[in-house]
Amino acid sequence: MQYNRPMTSAQLYSQFSTLPDAMKTEVADFIAFLQQKAKVEKKSKDRPFGIAKGLIKIADDFDEPLDDFKDYM
C-alpha cells in the first residue's frame, strides 16, 4: 500500500494494530531509529556561525621566506 500524503495518526494506529506482535516490535525499533536520526540531524544544524573563532592562530611571519630555502633564492 502506497500513500501520496502522510497518514493520520488514526490511520497509522489502524494499520499498526493489525500487525503480528513480532512485526510491531520491528515497527517500534524503526520508530526509535527515526527518532535517533532526527536528533542527529537537528544537532548538526545547530552550529552557530563563528563557533571556531580564535582556535586557529597564524604566525605574523607566515608569508616570509623560509630559512631552509635561502640557498635557492
Long-range contacts (C-beta under 8 A, 24 or more apart in sequence): none
